[in-house]
Amino acid sequence: MKRDPEGYETELRQLQRHFESSVFLFRQQAALSSSSSGGGGGETAKELGDLALFLAHVAPFYPNDLADLPDHIGGLLDTNARALPSGLRVHLVQALILLVNRKVNSCSIH
């Protein structure tokens, strides 16, 4: 994706949709686990963290397509930081740091 950004635009869109679906699914599982004693979502959390890091790595090559990625990640951290599994929280923060270092970050986290 880094060598030929135009050649992978379709795959990028699929990954974006997958990321957004994973965020939605994770939030649904978190809401269910807070209302019941069951848990789960560990696999979803790992997948979500991996996707966030991957998209952060390729974000400089797709500035228009991934312009809202920092806001998605920041919003997830802002609303659920204490409830997130530590591994996911680490991956999301790493993704934000990567975006800041590459000057892709447009979110404002307080």
Backbone as a ProteinNet text record, in pm:
[ID]
protein_1_A
[PRIMARY]
MKRDPEGYETELRQLQRHFESSVFLFRQQAALSSSSSGGGGGETAKELGDLALFLAHVAPFYPNDLADLPDHIGGLLDTNARALPSGLRVHLVQALILLVNRKVNSCSIH
[TERTIARY]
82	0	86.4	202.9	289.6	356.3	385.4	455.8	363.9	238.5	143.8	7.6	-5	-130.4	-253.3	-240.4	-355	-401.1	-308.8	-342.4	-416.4	-419.2	-480.7	-597	-653.8	-763.7	-885.1	-914.8	-1028.6	-1005.2	-884.4	-851.9	-856.5	-812.6	-817.4	-961.3	-1050.9	-1191	-1249	-1209.8	-1255.7	-1204	-1076.8	-1018.9	-1085.6	-1118.7	-1189.3	-1325.4	-1399.2	-1531.2	-1516.5	-1413.7	-1389.3	-1355.6	-1275.7	-1241.3	-1366.7	-1448.3	-1570.3	-1665.9	-1675.1	-1759.2	-1704.1	-1571.4	-1509.3	-1532.9	-1527.6	-1557.2	-1700.6	-1792.8	-1933.9	-1954.2	-1896	-1909.7	-1848.7	-1732.3	-1668	-1755.6	-1814.2	-1901	-2025.3	-2079.9	-2196.7	-2160.7	-2046.4	-2003.3	-1974.2	-1916.2	-1887.6	-2017.2	-2117.4	-2246	-2312.4	-2302.5	-2361.1	-2287.8	-2155.4	-2078.7	-2095.1	-2126.4	-2148.1	-2285.1	-2378.2	-2510.4	-2526.2	-2427.4	-2431.3	-2294.7	-2287.1	-2159.3	-2068.9	-2122.2	-2040.7	-1943.6	-1849.8	-1752.5	-1735.5	-1619.9	-1593.3	-1537	-1527.9	-1478.8	-1328	-1257.7	-1112.5	-1057.4	-1116.7	-1072.8	-1107	-1222.8	-1262.4	-1168.6	-1132	-1040.7	-904.9	-854.2	-723.6	-729.5	-835.8	-851.7	-864.5	-939.3	-957.6	-824.6	-746.7	-615.5	-521.4	-521.3	-435.3	-476	-604.8	-653.4	-618.3	-633.9	-601.6	-454.6	-367.7	-224.2	-190.8	-249.3	-221.7	-266	-388	-437.7	-354	-305	-218.2	-87.6	-37.2	86.5	68.5	-47.2	-66.9	-136.6	-178.3	-251.2	-179.3	-46.4	18.7	4.6	-20.9	-32.2	-175.6	-270.1	-411.4	-469.2	-415.1	-455.7	-603.8	-662.4	-804.4	-894	-858.6	-941.5	-938.4	-825	-809.7	-803	-856.9	-851.7	-924.2	-1028.1	-1104.9	-1056.9	-952.4	-900.6	-858.5	-784.2	-747.4	-868.6	-973.9	-1094.4	-1164.9	-1167.2	-1227.3	-1151.8	-1019.6	-937.9	-947	-934.3	-943.5	-1079.2	-1184.7	-1319.1	-1337.8	-1282.8	-1291.5	-1216.2	-1099.5	-1023.1	-1091.6	-1147.6	-1210	-1333.1	-1413.8	-1537.2	-1521.3	-1423.4	-1414	-1278.2	-1192.2	-1053.3	-1039.8	-1112.9	-1097.7	-1154.4	-1251.8	-1315.5	-1246.2	-1154.8	-1087.1	-989.9	-978.7	-872.8	-736.7	-643.4	-515.2	-442.7	-448.7	-382.3	-439.9	-570.7	-635.2	-601.2	-604.9	-571.9	-429.8	-336.9	-198	-190	-257.5	-254.6	-315.4	-424.4	-488	-399.5	-335.9	-245.7	-124	-70.8	41.2	1.7	-120.1	-167.2	-176.4	-229	-236.9	-98.3	-6.4	130.9	192.7	171	222.8	163.5	34	-31.4	20.9	45.2	100.6	241.1	323.3	460.7	468.2	369.6	365.6	281.5	240.8	163.1	33.9	-31.6	-160.2	-272.1	-238.5	-337.1	-409.5	-543.2	-622.3	-718.1	-712	-806.9	-755.3	-847.8	-810.6	-854	-757.8	-785.9	-751.1	-840.2	-824.8	-745.4
-119.1	0	125.5	117	234.1	259.1	151.7	166.9	207.6	166	195.4	230.7	349.8	386.1	378.8	423.9	422.8	280.7	186.5	48.8	-24.1	34.1	-32.6	45.9	137	218.4	133.6	32	-56.1	-129.5	-182.2	-253.3	-159.1	-35.6	62.3	87.7	103.8	125.4	6	-113.8	-233.2	-232.5	-197.4	-190.6	-82.7	29.7	136.3	88	23.3	-29.3	-134.1	-217	-319.9	-255.5	-149.8	-77.9	-18.2	48.5	109.5	4.2	-110	-220	-275.4	-284.2	-334.6	-240.1	-109.8	-11.7	-28.7	-41.4	-59.2	-187.5	-297	-425.8	-420.7	-358.5	-347.9	-269.7	-160.5	-79.9	-158	-236.3	-318.5	-423.7	-489.9	-591.3	-529.1	-409.5	-341.3	-305.7	-262.6	-229.5	-354.3	-464.7	-589.8	-641.9	-633.8	-687.3	-602.4	-474.6	-390.8	-418	-472.1	-501.1	-646.2	-730.4	-871	-909.7	-1027.6	-1070.4	-1131.6	-1159.6	-1217.2	-1115.1	-1157.6	-1063.3	-1088	-1128	-1151.4	-1026.1	-1026.8	-909.7	-900.9	-997.3	-993.8	-1000.3	-1085.8	-1098.5	-971.7	-915.4	-791.3	-677.8	-671.8	-567.1	-579.7	-702.2	-723.4	-682.8	-724.1	-690.2	-540	-475.7	-331	-258.1	-300.8	-239.9	-259	-379.9	-407.4	-322.5	-311.4	-229.8	-82.6	-32.3	108.2	135.5	46.1	64.8	56.7	-39.9	-54	70.6	115.5	234.9	357.3	366.6	478.9	475.3	355.2	342	386.7	361.6	397.3	532.3	596.1	723.2	832	846.1	951.7	932.9	811	783.5	800.4	814.4	832.8	946.8	1067.3	1176.1	1211.6	1204.4	1239.1	1127.5	1004.1	890.3	867.1	892.9	863.9	990.9	1100.1	1226.8	1219.6	1136	1128.5	1018.6	945.9	838.7	888.7	999.4	1046.7	1077.9	1130	1160.9	1034.8	931.2	803.2	742.6	740	680.7	765.4	896.2	985.9	978.2	966.9	956.1	828.5	720.4	592.6	600	661.8	678.3	775.1	880.9	983.4	930.7	848.7	802.7	674.4	590.8	458.5	427.9	524.4	496.4	402.9	427.3	345.5	205.5	191.2	61.2	-23.5	35.2	-39.9	-140.6	-257.4	-350.6	-282.2	-310.6	-239.1	-256.3	-374.8	-396.4	-308.5	-295.8	-210	-64.4	-24.1	114.9	148.3	57.1	78.6	93.6	4.6	11.5	142.6	185.4	309.2	430.1	432.2	543.2	540.5	422.7	411.1	463.2	430.5	477.9	630.5	689.4	836.1	900.8	841.6	894.9	889.6	779.3	765.2	872.8	896.6	999.2	1138.8	1164.5	1295	1311.1	1208.7	1216	1234	1182	1195.2	1314.2	1393.9	1516	1489.1	1377.3	1342.2	1373.5	1394.2	1410.3	1544	1535.2	1657.9	1666.6	1568.6	1567.6	1654.5	1692.8	1770.7	1693.2	1636.2	1559	1645.4	1649.2	1736	1666.3
0	0	0	61.6	66.8	-67.5	-141.6	-269.1	-383.2	-377.8	-484.5	-426.4	-365.6	-299.2	-390.6	-513.9	-604.4	-634.9	-637.6	-669.1	-557.6	-440.1	-325.2	-265.4	-341.3	-288	-251.5	-331	-300.9	-170.1	-151.2	-28.3	92.2	71.5	180	223.1	127.9	161.3	237.1	196.6	268.4	411.7	429.7	564	648.2	586.2	658.1	707.1	618.4	657.2	766.8	755.6	856.7	991.3	989.4	1111.1	1174.6	1093.1	1145.7	1201	1133.2	1182.6	1313.5	1322.5	1444.9	1562.1	1536.2	1641.4	1688.4	1594.1	1627.9	1707.7	1660.6	1728.5	1868.3	1881.3	2012	2108.9	2061.2	2148.2	2188.8	2095.9	2128	2232.9	2215	2311.1	2446.5	2446.8	2573.6	2645.2	2570.7	2631.4	2688.7	2617.6	2666.4	2789.2	2787.2	2899.7	3025.1	3006.9	3125.9	3188.3	3109.5	3163.8	3205.3	3174.2	3216	3268.8	3326.1	3382.2	3277.5	3158.1	3051.4	2998.8	2924.3	2871.5	2724.9	2688.3	2548.2	2485.9	2356.2	2287.4	2282	2341.1	2338.7	2197.6	2116.2	1977.4	1898.9	1924.9	1858.2	1897.9	2025.3	2073	2007.1	1994.6	1930.3	1784.3	1716.7	1575.2	1556.2	1643.5	1636.2	1655.4	1752.9	1775.6	1658.2	1601.6	1486.2	1365.8	1341.9	1230	1248.4	1370.7	1398.1	1370.9	1415.8	1391.7	1243.4	1173.9	1030.9	954.7	982.2	912.9	947.1	1069.8	1107.2	1028.3	1001.5	924	779.4	720.8	580	562.3	670.4	662.9	582.5	593.3	515	363.8	320.4	178	127	219.2	186.2	270.8	256.8	347.2	337.8	221	208.1	260.4	229.4	269.8	420.1	482.8	625.7	710.8	659.6	732.5	866.1	875	999.2	1094.2	1057.3	1142.6	1280.9	1290.4	1424.9	1511.8	1450.1	1527.5	1574.5	1489.3	1529.5	1648.1	1636.9	1743	1869.8	1853.5	1968.8	2036.7	1957.4	2014	2092.8	2040.9	2112.2	2244.9	2243.1	2367	2462.5	2407.7	2490.7	2563.6	2497.6	2558.6	2639.8	2605.6	2669.1	2730.6	2751.8	2789.1	2909	3013.6	3134.4	3117.9	3030.3	3011.2	2905	2828.6	2722.7	2781	2718.5	2759.7	2740.1	2827.8	2824.1	2690.9	2631.4	2502.9	2393.1	2390.6	2290.8	2316.3	2441.7	2476.2	2431	2452.1	2409.8	2258.2	2184.9	2038.7	1987.4	2047.2	2002.8	2030.8	2146.1	2178.3	2086	2058.4	1964.8	1826.9	1783.1	1653.3	1652.1	1760.2	1766.7	1767.8	1841.4	1845.1	1706.6	1637	1500.9	1409.7	1422.1	1340.7	1373.5	1500.9	1540.9	1484.8	1499.4	1450.6	1299.2	1229.1	1082.9	1040.1	1135.8	1112	1036	1070	1009.6	1106.7	1232.7	1337.5	1327	1322.3	1318.7	1437.6	1526.7	1638.9	1752.2	1836.6	1954	2077.3	2144.5	2265.7	2384.4	2479.1	2596.6	2701.5
[MASK]
++++++++++++++++++++++++++++++++++++++++++++++++++++++++++++++++++++++++++++++++++++++++++++++++++++++++++++++

